[in-house]
Amino acid sequence: MNESTLTQLKIIVERAVRPVRASIARKQKMREELLAHVVGVFGEEARLGDEQAALARTRERFGQAAEVTGQLQASVPRSDRVDRFAEDFFGGKGRSALWLAAGLAAVFAALSFIPLGLTILIHGHRGGPGSEWIPLLLPFLAFCSTLLTQGMRQALFGPAGRSWLRAGLVAVAAWLVIPVATFAFSLAVTVDIQKSLWQVVPTLQYGVLAPVALVALVCVYLRSECRHDREWACLDID
């Protein structure tokens, strides 16, 4: 089977799957299962030797795309709505990396401040100096790490092509996030710039691991996702 034929089979599948309202992960599973099915059907039909006729019979056996879409939609469980809501809110189509970062930061802020507020109401404020700043760290780190992850993803696997300059700038930013957060927290607690700078020195050494972890995360977990999304989204199903 050549690449052109495989593309035609993918178009058959995508016409049915793209209109389905479901989470990204579920639609990806649908595509994989349906593609395996149509490839098998095409293999049976192609035994007669006429590839174009085999494609036509495969489309006929697959059925009307609208009918298959309805069947796929009916198979989506209610529990998938939670995943779809999270995807739409945090990283749905048309949403920027800034929106995604802000959404995750808001979630972490709620997770940090709500327990703290309940504890203060029940037991009073018993934290040490600067403890009131601790709930801000998680939202800040969530915000920065999300922007950095999306930035590295676009730099390495974005539609505009790979940009080593952009990847290098994102890596430097990842290296500096922890030192900057450490300095800000220390300065807020001690109000001593010199002491706060000395607190930053150890983090500069171990902060080098942050860009390494970021690149590993993007390459291992997001590379295949980017490739899969681009591959199916570029199909002309009209």
Number of C-alpha atoms within 10 A of each C-alpha: 10 6 8 9 15 15 15 16 21 22 18 22 27 24 19 25 23 15 15 21 16 24 19 16 12 16 19 17 11 18 18 13 12 20 19 15 16 21 18 13 18 24 16 12 18 18 10 10 9 10 16 11 14 19 22 13 16 23 19 10 12 18 13 13 17 14 12 17 20 14 13 18 16 11 10 16 9 10 8 15 14 12 16 19 14 13 17 15 15 19 19 16 9 8 13 14 18 16 18 21 24 20 20 20 23 17 13 20 18 14 14 17 15 12 12 16 13 11 13 13 10 9 9 10 13 9 9 8 10 13 13 13 13 13 18 16 18 17 23 19 17 20 22 19 19 20 21 23 22 19 20 28 22 19 21 19 20 17 11 9 10 15 14 12 10 15 20 14 15 23 22 15 17 25 22 19 19 19 21 16 15 19 21 18 20 21 18 15 16 13 12 11 14 11 13 19 17 12 17 19 13 11 18 16 11 12 17 15 12 19 22 13 13 19 18 12 15 21 16 10 11 16 15 13 17 16 14 12 12 13 12 18 12 8 14 11 15 5
